[in-house]
Amino acid sequence: MKPVAVAFGAHEHAPPLRWTRDLAKALGAPLRVLSVVAPTSAEAPPEYFEELDEQRRTQIASDLSEAGINDAEIVLMNEHKPLGAVAAYADEHDLAACIVGSPQEGGLGEGNPANYLLHHTHIPIAMVGNEYEPLDGGVFVVGVEATGTVSPALRMASDLASATGGSVHAVHAYESISEDEAERFREMEASLSSQVSVPLQFVPLAGHPAGVVIDHAKEAGAAAIVIGTRGSGGFLGLRLGRVPSQLLNHAACPVIVVPHSDDAA
């Protein structure tokens, strides 16, 4: 199983760390903890910097122990461009996913860390804030097209629901609906349900894709929102940075963005 990583800087990291612990446990995946800080400019002997790293490692190990994590691999990085270092590590080490905190808590530089990683890696990226619902038995809300086919995002949502004893709510946004479309939606629900091994509810809602997903996730008390980057990974015509960015900026629950197969190639 590919490892799952959580990356953070010098600021608050407990919420994404605990969420990633639960995710790795559910998936049976190894956990890696990436601590990335800018190197100090002080002139000092090598022993001084080694001591700083050891203090950081000890503190992280203590935080891991408090979170009930005893088998994570700690990776220390001293980089002037923390997010660039995380992106390079993610691609070089073939991670299953990388989790970061919100811009306020992540401490990985200016801007949204998840957005940066989505533009510079080819793996699923998740962003976790201070509050979230448990993964066990949770509802995973995923944006889907009106195609009846299982996208990479829906597949991940299904896998997470299977691993946690949860369910999937497949949300489809539309502008208007006719009697013929209502019948097509019923056929889509049957088609999608037959292709996954977990309880699936098809939820067609009128409105903007990001808005209806956020509203439904809040109403359902979702454990996470799962969205694709473009095309059949999420909503028709979706491009990286549009609906995913809106979800990352406004959703109250964790958001997992899954690259479309074309993007990951």
C-alpha positions, 0 to 999 in steps of 0.5 A: 500500500502506498503511504499517506502523508501529512505536511505542515510547517511551524504552525498548528498541525494537530487537526490534519495530523489526527485526520490523516492518522484516521485516514491511514488507519482506515486504508491500512496505509503507512503514515509519513509526517512531513515537517517543513520549515525555512532554514535559519540564517544564523551562522553556527556550527553544524552541531547547532542545526542538528540539535534544532532538527533533533528538538523538532523531531522530539516534539513531533514524536511527542505530538504523534504519541499524544495522537495515538500514533506510534509507527509513523515515519517522520521526515524533516525538511529545511527548505526556503520553499516549503510547498515546492519541497512537499510537491517534489517529495510527493512525486518522488515517493509515490504517495497515495495522498498528501494532506495539508491544513488550511492556509491559516493553520498549515504554516507552509507559506502564503496562499492555499497550500492545497491549491499549490500542490494540486498544480504541482503534483499528480496525486490526491490532495486533501485539506483539513481544517480545525473541525471535522466529522469522524471518518468511521461511518461517515458520509462521503459527498462526491460531485458527479456528472450525468454520465452514469460512469464511475469517475476517479473521484467517485471511486475514491469516495467509494473506497473510503466509504468501504474502509470506514463503513460509511456511505456515498452521496453522489451530488449532481448539479443541474440548471433545470430538470424535465420529466425525461431528465428525472427518469435519466437521474433514476437510471443513473442512480441505479447504474452508479449503485451497481458499480460500487460496493457501498450504499450510494445515494444519488442527489440531483440538485439545482444550482452551481456545482460548488454551492450545491456540494457545500450545502449538501455536505453541511446538511449531511454532516459529511466526513469529507467532500471528494471532487475531481479535477476536471472532465469525468473526474467531477463535473463536465468541463471542470478545470483545475482551480475552478470548482475544486478551488471554491470547495477548498476555500469555502467548505467547512469539512475536509476536501479531497481533490482527486486528479482525473486520469488524464491529469495524472498521466 
